[in-house]
Structure formats: structure tokens, C-alpha cells
Amino acid sequence: MTTFTQPGPAVRPASLPRRQTARRVCVATAAASFGLYLASPFVTLWSVASDLQRHDAVALGRMINWGALDASLKRQTLAGLHLNIQPAADELPDFGSSFATTAVSNAVDTTVTQANLGTLLDEALPSSAPSAQSGTPSFASLATRASVHFNRLNQFVMELPLPGHEHETPLRVELRIQGWKWKITNVELPVRRAPIMQASATPSNT
């Protein structure tokens, strides 16, 4: 006795199941977002370089956290004048040191501002002499010598050796994500490198 079974409805072959398609879309979206995140600080630095070349103080000012940059410049200035030494807990700072510290703080506050940024750019990057005549290297040539890295997920650092400062530390520019944008929060100016002490393995003849 032969039994015939009635065939069921045909199942359409799908190129990709819905779950697998959704997974691939999520992976592609995550990869694209991560790529944009990696590229974002470089785009910011490129914008900063463009604003510097065009002497666009307004656009450049939007990329700066003025409070953080102000504190950074004060710290470096005080360190250069050896005024950043904190007295002991039971001692008060002498009048001269306190006066100098206040004077430096006020000078930074009144000089490094959004309103004075254009003047600072004109003094640091005079536009009257082209790079070919003055011998000043272009931003493109300087960028090839820069070292960049992420310190943290929200912190990006560029270190750039400046011409004429070979015996000093590189210019260090620090960016942080604030308000979903990268902003300049710290600029460390070149300082003379500490001398390297080398110990001699040969005994001296005395």
C-alpha cells in the first residue's frame, strides 16, 4: 500500500536571514562610527592649521577651551620663572613670590583671550613674509614630522618638533572631547631638555 503525502507550501530561499542582515548592518555602522571617531581629531588639527594660515581668529577661538588653556599657560610661565614651588603647609609664601605669581596670572588673563587672539596670531605668524622667502617651513612639511597618539578615548596628543628648537622639547598640543567636539585644552611650549647624565664605566685615575 502506497501512501502519498501532500506537499506543503514551498519555502522561498532567502539570500540572507533577517537576523544575519541586521547583524551585518550593526557591524558596518559600528565600524563606520569608529572610523569617524579615529579621523575626527585629525580633521580638527587640519582645521586648526587652516585657521592659522588664514589668520582666522574667530574660527580658531571656537576650537579652544579658554579656561583650560589659560591654566596651562599660567602653569608653564610660573614654572619658567621658578614660581611654582608650593610652600610647606605651615608656611606662608613670601610677599615677593606671591606678588609675582599674581602679576603673571593677571598678565595671562589679559593677554591670552579671544579678543586678543588675532593680535597674538599676527605676532606669532606674520603674514607679510611668505614661507618661500622667509625660509619658514610650510604646515605640510611640519605635519610630516609630527607624532600623534591617543592618550585616552577622549584625549588626543600631537607633538611637533619645531625648527630652530632642536635642543628643546617638541611643541605639545592636547585635544579633549568636550560637547561632542575636540577642543584644544593644553599647549605646552618648547623648553630646554634636561641634560642626560652618563656614567662612565672606566675608573678614574687619581
C-alpha positions as CSV (number, residue, x, y, z in Angstrom):
1,M,0.0,0.0,0.0
2,T,1.5,3.3,-1.1
3,T,0.9,6.4,0.9
4,F,1.0,9.7,-0.8
5,T,1.8,12.8,1.2
6,Q,0.6,16.2,0.2
7,P,3.4,18.6,-0.3
8,G,3.5,21.6,1.9
9,P,4.0,25.2,0.8
10,A,7.3,25.8,-0.8
11,V,9.8,27.7,1.3
12,R,11.4,30.7,-0.5
13,P,15.2,30.6,-0.4
14,A,16.3,33.9,1.2
15,S,19.7,35.4,0.4
16,L,20.3,36.3,4.0
17,P,18.2,35.8,7.0
18,R,16.8,38.9,8.6
19,R,18.9,38.4,11.8
20,Q,22.1,38.0,9.9
21,T,21.3,41.1,7.8
22,A,20.6,43.1,10.9
23,R,23.9,41.9,12.4
24,R,25.9,43.0,9.4
25,V,24.2,46.4,9.4
26,C,25.1,46.9,13.1
27,V,28.8,45.8,12.4
28,A,29.1,48.1,9.4
29,T,27.5,51.0,11.4
30,A,29.9,50.4,14.3
31,A,32.9,50.2,12.0
32,A,31.9,53.5,10.3
33,S,31.4,55.2,13.6
34,F,34.8,54.1,14.9
35,G,36.4,55.2,11.7
36,L,34.9,58.7,12.0
37,Y,36.0,58.8,15.7
38,L,39.6,58.0,14.7
39,A,39.6,60.6,11.9
40,S,37.9,63.3,14.0
41,P,41.0,64.7,15.8
42,F,43.0,64.8,12.6
43,V,40.1,66.8,11.0
44,T,40.2,69.2,13.9
45,L,44.0,69.6,13.7
46,W,43.7,70.2,9.9
47,S,41.1,72.9,10.6
48,V,43.3,74.5,13.2
49,A,46.2,74.6,10.7
50,S,43.9,76.1,8.1
51,D,42.7,78.8,10.5
52,L,46.3,79.6,11.4
53,Q,47.3,80.0,7.8
54,R,44.2,82.2,7.2
55,H,44.7,84.1,10.5
56,D,41.0,83.3,11.2
57,A,41.0,84.1,15.0
58,V,37.2,83.7,15.2
59,A,37.1,80.2,13.9
60,L,40.2,79.2,15.8
61,G,38.8,80.5,19.0
62,R,35.8,78.1,18.8
63,M,38.2,75.2,19.0
64,I,39.9,76.3,22.2
65,N,38.8,75.7,25.8
66,W,40.0,79.0,27.1
67,G,39.8,78.2,30.8
68,A,41.9,75.1,30.4
69,L,44.4,76.8,28.1
70,D,44.7,79.8,30.4
71,A,45.5,77.5,33.4
72,S,48.1,75.6,31.3
73,L,49.9,78.8,30.2
74,K,50.0,80.1,33.7
75,R,51.5,76.9,35.0
76,Q,54.2,76.9,32.3
77,T,55.0,80.6,32.9
78,L,55.3,80.2,36.6
79,A,57.5,77.1,36.1
80,G,59.8,79.0,33.8
81,L,60.2,81.7,36.5
82,H,60.5,79.1,39.2
83,L,57.5,80.4,41.0
84,N,55.5,77.2,41.0
85,I,57.1,75.8,44.2
86,Q,54.5,75.3,46.9
87,P,55.4,76.3,50.4
88,A,55.1,73.9,53.3
89,A,51.7,73.5,54.9
90,D,52.8,75.5,58.0
91,E,54.5,78.3,56.0
92,L,53.1,81.3,54.1
93,P,54.6,82.3,50.7
94,D,56.8,85.3,50.8
95,F,55.5,88.6,49.6
96,G,57.7,88.8,46.5
97,S,56.7,85.3,45.3
98,S,53.1,86.0,45.9
99,F,53.2,89.3,44.1
100,A,55.0,87.8,41.1
101,T,52.6,84.9,40.9
102,T,49.6,87.3,40.9
103,A,51.2,89.5,38.3
104,V,51.9,86.6,36.0
105,S,48.3,85.3,36.4
106,N,46.8,88.7,35.6
107,A,49.1,89.1,32.5
108,V,48.0,85.7,31.1
109,D,44.3,86.6,31.8
110,T,44.5,89.9,30.0
111,T,46.7,88.7,27.1
112,V,45.5,85.3,26.1
113,T,41.9,85.9,25.3
114,Q,39.5,85.5,22.4
115,A,39.6,89.3,21.8
116,N,43.4,89.3,21.6
117,L,43.8,86.1,19.6
118,G,44.1,87.9,16.3
119,T,47.0,90.1,17.7
120,L,48.8,87.0,19.0
121,L,48.5,85.3,15.7
122,D,49.8,88.3,13.8
123,E,52.8,88.4,16.2
124,A,53.5,84.7,16.0
125,L,52.7,84.2,12.3
126,P,53.4,87.4,10.4
127,S,51.5,87.2,7.0
128,S,53.8,89.8,5.3
129,A,56.6,87.3,4.6
130,P,55.8,84.2,2.5
131,S,57.3,80.9,3.6
132,A,59.4,80.6,0.4
133,Q,61.2,83.9,1.1
134,S,61.5,83.7,4.9
135,G,62.6,80.1,4.9
136,T,59.8,79.2,7.2
137,P,58.6,75.6,6.5
138,S,55.1,75.1,5.5
139,F,52.4,73.4,7.6
140,A,52.5,70.4,5.3
141,S,56.3,69.8,5.9
142,L,55.8,70.3,9.6
143,A,53.0,67.8,9.7
144,T,55.2,65.1,8.4
145,R,57.4,65.4,11.5
146,A,54.5,65.4,14.0
147,S,53.9,62.5,16.3
148,V,50.3,61.8,17.3
149,H,48.6,59.4,19.6
150,F,45.5,58.8,21.8
151,N,46.3,59.1,25.5
152,R,42.7,58.1,26.4
153,L,39.4,57.7,24.5
154,N,38.7,61.4,25.0
155,Q,42.3,62.7,24.8
156,F,44.5,63.2,21.7
157,V,48.0,64.5,21.7
158,M,50.2,65.9,18.9
159,E,53.9,66.5,19.5
160,L,55.7,68.6,16.9
161,P,59.5,69.4,16.8
162,L,59.9,73.0,15.8
163,P,62.7,74.2,13.5
164,G,65.4,76.0,15.4
165,H,64.4,74.3,18.7
166,E,66.3,71.0,18.1
167,H,67.6,71.0,21.7
168,E,64.2,71.6,23.2
169,T,61.1,69.6,23.8
170,P,58.6,69.5,21.0
171,L,55.5,71.6,20.9
172,R,52.8,69.6,22.5
173,V,49.1,70.2,21.7
174,E,46.4,68.3,23.7
175,L,42.9,67.9,22.5
176,R,39.9,66.7,24.5
177,I,36.3,65.9,23.6
178,Q,34.0,68.5,25.1
179,G,30.5,68.9,24.0
180,W,30.9,66.2,21.3
181,K,33.7,68.2,19.8
182,W,37.5,68.1,20.0
183,K,38.9,71.2,21.6
184,I,42.4,72.4,22.4
185,T,42.8,72.3,26.2
186,N,46.6,72.4,26.6
187,V,49.5,73.8,24.7
188,E,53.0,73.1,26.1
189,L,55.7,75.3,24.6
190,P,59.2,74.0,23.9
191,V,61.6,74.1,26.8
192,R,65.2,73.2,27.0
193,R,65.8,69.5,27.5
194,A,67.3,68.3,30.8
195,P,70.9,67.2,30.3
196,I,71.4,63.5,30.2
197,M,73.8,62.3,32.8
198,Q,76.1,59.5,31.5
199,A,78.0,57.3,34.0
200,S,81.5,56.2,33.0
201,A,82.3,52.6,33.4
202,T,86.1,53.1,33.5
203,P,87.6,54.1,36.9
204,S,89.3,57.4,37.0
205,N,93.0,57.7,37.8
206,T,93.6,59.7,40.9
